[in-house]
Amino acid sequence: MKQKKNKEMAAKPSSKAISKAEALVVHWISGFGLAVAFWVAHNVHSISLTSHPSLTLRLIWVFECPAVILLYSRYRKDHERCSYFKAVGRGLLGLPAGALINALGAIVLGAPAGIQYLPKTINWSLVMSLFTIAPAASVFGSSWTDWQRIFAFTKLIEPVDYMICLPAHGAVIGAWFGAFPMPLDWERPWQEWPICVSYGAIVGYLVGIVASFGFMLVRQHVKGD
């Protein structure tokens, strides 16, 4: 009887199923949030990531935050036991926690730690948290097994795993590559922290979004065959 119950529990999906159309909408809205933030920065405030990195990054995370957390909370794990608002709360808690992790990681890897860089580092870390930690916090909560599976072992099972893992890895790898020009003596304004790192992270995040949707299409095609 107990084995039968365990099999039934294993057969149930751990999170809400996501169709290809839903995944495309989630990714589109995430990308649209970035576009709106850059549009507002350029057309309303007449600034750019190069000229005013701190304010531009603040606009990005302000526009991205509701889109990312509200959307990914719909696909929370164990959605029958975890309410939508609880998942939103987990995402909101994961945002500053992820920002702290990203900030400490950047400083350890050589980002400037002076007080004059603090606003830039805070806003950059919040953007990175929305790219990496906040979606996973909304979906998985405190399930350490799922965090390890996604970020340590990259064992992707469900569509939401691809939607979280690949953009997050893309953002981190993009930020890492974006940091390469910083120590060079080209004396360009975009070499300053965290401008080129931010551009790299955004490009990597968008590439990860495209890759995750592509992998989902391939996965569903293979399963269909």
C-alpha positions as CSV (number, residue, x, y, z in Angstrom):
1,M,0.0,0.0,0.0
2,K,2.8,2.4,0.9
3,Q,4.7,1.6,-2.3
4,K,1.6,2.2,-4.3
5,K,1.2,5.6,-2.6
6,N,4.8,6.5,-3.3
7,K,4.4,5.6,-7.0
8,E,1.3,7.7,-7.2
9,M,3.1,10.7,-5.6
10,A,6.0,10.2,-8.0
11,A,3.7,10.2,-10.9
12,K,2.2,13.5,-10.0
13,P,4.0,16.5,-11.6
14,S,6.0,18.5,-9.0
15,S,5.1,21.8,-10.6
16,K,2.5,23.1,-13.0
17,A,2.9,21.9,-16.5
18,I,4.1,24.5,-19.0
19,S,3.2,24.5,-22.6
20,K,5.4,25.8,-25.4
21,A,3.2,28.8,-25.8
22,E,3.4,29.6,-22.0
23,A,7.1,29.3,-22.0
24,L,7.4,31.6,-25.0
25,V,5.2,34.2,-23.3
26,V,7.2,34.0,-20.0
27,H,10.4,34.5,-21.9
28,W,9.0,37.2,-24.1
29,I,7.7,39.2,-21.1
30,S,11.1,38.8,-19.4
31,G,12.8,40.2,-22.5
32,F,10.2,42.9,-22.9
33,G,10.9,44.1,-19.4
34,L,14.5,44.6,-20.3
35,A,13.5,46.5,-23.4
36,V,11.1,48.8,-21.5
37,A,13.7,49.5,-18.9
38,F,16.2,50.6,-21.6
39,W,13.6,52.6,-23.4
40,V,12.6,54.5,-20.2
41,A,16.3,55.1,-19.5
42,H,17.0,56.5,-22.9
43,N,13.7,58.3,-23.7
44,V,12.5,59.5,-20.3
45,H,15.7,60.0,-18.3
46,S,18.1,60.5,-21.2
47,I,20.7,58.1,-19.7
48,S,22.3,54.9,-20.7
49,L,24.1,52.0,-19.0
50,T,27.4,53.6,-20.0
51,S,26.7,57.1,-18.8
52,H,24.7,56.3,-15.6
53,P,25.1,52.6,-14.8
54,S,23.6,52.7,-11.3
55,L,20.3,54.4,-12.3
56,T,20.0,52.3,-15.5
57,L,20.5,49.1,-13.5
58,R,17.9,50.3,-11.0
59,L,15.4,50.8,-13.7
60,I,16.1,47.3,-15.1
61,W,15.5,45.5,-11.8
62,V,12.5,47.6,-11.0
63,F,10.8,46.6,-14.3
64,E,12.1,43.0,-14.3
65,C,11.2,42.2,-10.7
66,P,7.4,42.0,-11.0
67,A,7.6,40.3,-14.3
68,V,10.0,37.6,-13.2
69,I,8.6,36.9,-9.7
70,L,4.9,37.0,-10.6
71,L,5.3,34.8,-13.7
72,Y,7.6,32.2,-12.2
73,S,5.5,31.9,-9.1
74,R,2.8,30.4,-11.2
75,Y,5.0,27.4,-11.8
76,R,5.9,26.7,-8.2
77,K,6.8,23.2,-7.1
78,D,4.1,21.4,-5.1
79,H,1.6,24.0,-6.2
80,E,-1.1,22.2,-4.3
81,R,0.5,22.8,-1.0
82,C,2.2,26.1,-1.8
83,S,0.0,29.0,-2.6
84,Y,0.7,31.5,-5.3
85,F,1.3,34.3,-2.8
86,K,3.7,32.2,-0.8
87,A,5.7,31.6,-3.9
88,V,5.7,35.3,-4.6
89,G,6.9,35.9,-1.1
90,R,9.7,33.3,-1.6
91,G,10.8,35.2,-4.7
92,L,10.8,38.5,-2.9
93,L,12.9,37.0,-0.2
94,G,15.2,35.4,-2.7
95,L,15.8,38.7,-4.5
96,P,18.0,40.3,-1.7
97,A,19.5,37.0,-0.7
98,G,20.6,36.4,-4.3
99,A,21.9,39.9,-4.6
100,L,24.1,39.4,-1.6
101,I,25.4,36.1,-3.1
102,N,26.1,37.8,-6.4
103,A,27.8,40.9,-4.8
104,L,30.1,38.7,-2.6
105,G,31.0,36.5,-5.6
106,A,31.8,39.6,-7.7
107,I,34.0,41.1,-5.0
108,V,35.8,37.9,-4.4
109,L,36.5,37.7,-8.2
110,G,37.9,41.2,-8.2
111,A,35.1,43.7,-8.4
112,P,35.9,47.0,-6.7
113,A,34.7,47.2,-3.1
114,G,35.0,50.9,-2.4
115,I,32.1,52.9,-1.0
116,Q,31.9,54.9,-4.2
117,Y,31.0,51.7,-6.0
118,L,28.4,50.5,-3.5
119,P,25.2,51.8,-5.4
120,K,26.5,50.3,-8.6
121,T,27.3,47.0,-7.0
122,I,23.9,46.9,-5.2
123,N,21.9,47.6,-8.3
124,W,24.0,45.2,-10.5
125,S,23.5,42.4,-7.8
126,L,19.8,42.9,-7.8
127,V,19.6,42.6,-11.6
128,M,21.8,39.4,-11.4
129,S,19.6,38.0,-8.7
130,L,16.6,38.4,-11.0
131,F,18.5,36.5,-13.7
132,T,19.6,33.7,-11.4
133,I,18.3,33.3,-7.9
134,A,14.8,34.9,-7.7
135,P,13.1,32.6,-10.3
136,A,14.4,29.5,-8.6
137,A,13.3,30.8,-5.2
138,S,9.8,31.3,-6.5
139,V,9.6,27.9,-8.0
140,F,11.6,25.7,-5.6
141,G,11.6,27.6,-2.3
142,S,13.9,25.9,0.2
143,S,14.1,22.6,-1.6
144,W,17.9,22.1,-1.5
145,T,17.6,19.0,-3.6
146,D,16.2,20.9,-6.5
147,W,18.7,23.8,-6.1
148,Q,21.5,21.2,-6.3
149,R,19.9,19.4,-9.2
150,I,19.6,22.7,-11.2
151,F,22.7,24.6,-10.4
152,A,25.2,22.0,-9.3
153,F,24.4,19.0,-11.4
154,T,22.4,20.6,-14.2
155,K,20.0,17.7,-14.3
156,L,17.0,19.2,-16.0
157,I,13.7,17.3,-16.0
158,E,10.8,19.6,-16.4
159,P,10.4,22.6,-18.8
160,V,10.6,25.0,-15.9
161,D,14.1,23.6,-15.1
162,Y,15.3,24.7,-18.5
163,M,13.6,28.1,-18.1
164,I,15.5,28.7,-14.8
165,C,18.8,27.0,-15.4
166,L,19.9,28.1,-18.9
167,P,19.2,31.8,-18.6
168,A,20.9,31.8,-15.1
169,H,24.0,30.1,-16.4
170,G,24.0,32.4,-19.5
171,A,23.9,35.5,-17.3
172,V,26.8,34.3,-15.1
173,I,28.9,33.2,-18.0
174,G,28.1,36.4,-19.9
175,A,29.1,38.5,-16.9
176,W,32.3,36.5,-16.6
177,F,33.2,37.2,-20.2
178,G,32.1,40.8,-19.9
179,A,34.6,41.3,-17.2
180,F,37.6,40.6,-19.5
181,P,38.0,44.2,-20.8
182,M,37.9,45.8,-17.4
183,P,41.7,45.5,-16.6
184,L,42.8,46.5,-20.1
185,D,44.3,50.0,-20.6
186,W,42.0,51.1,-23.4
187,E,40.6,53.9,-21.2
188,R,37.1,53.5,-22.5
189,P,34.1,54.6,-20.2
190,W,32.3,51.2,-20.8
191,Q,35.3,49.4,-19.1
192,E,34.3,50.7,-15.7
193,W,32.6,48.5,-13.1
194,P,29.9,47.2,-13.7
195,I,29.2,48.4,-17.3
196,C,30.8,45.8,-19.4
197,V,29.9,43.1,-16.9
198,S,26.3,44.1,-17.1
199,Y,26.2,44.1,-20.9
200,G,27.7,40.6,-20.8
201,A,25.2,39.4,-18.3
202,I,22.3,40.8,-20.2
203,V,23.5,39.3,-23.5
204,G,24.2,35.9,-21.8
205,Y,20.7,36.0,-20.2
206,L,19.0,36.6,-23.5
207,V,21.1,33.8,-25.2
208,G,20.1,31.5,-22.3
209,I,16.4,32.4,-22.8
210,V,16.6,31.5,-26.5
211,A,18.6,28.3,-25.7
212,S,16.1,27.2,-23.0
213,F,13.2,27.5,-25.4
214,G,15.1,25.6,-28.1
215,F,16.0,22.8,-25.7
216,M,12.3,22.6,-24.6
217,L,11.2,22.3,-28.2
218,V,13.7,19.5,-28.8
219,R,12.8,17.8,-25.6
220,Q,9.1,17.8,-26.4
221,H,9.8,16.6,-30.0
222,V,11.9,13.7,-28.7
223,K,9.3,12.7,-26.1
224,G,6.6,12.9,-28.8
225,D,8.6,10.5,-30.9
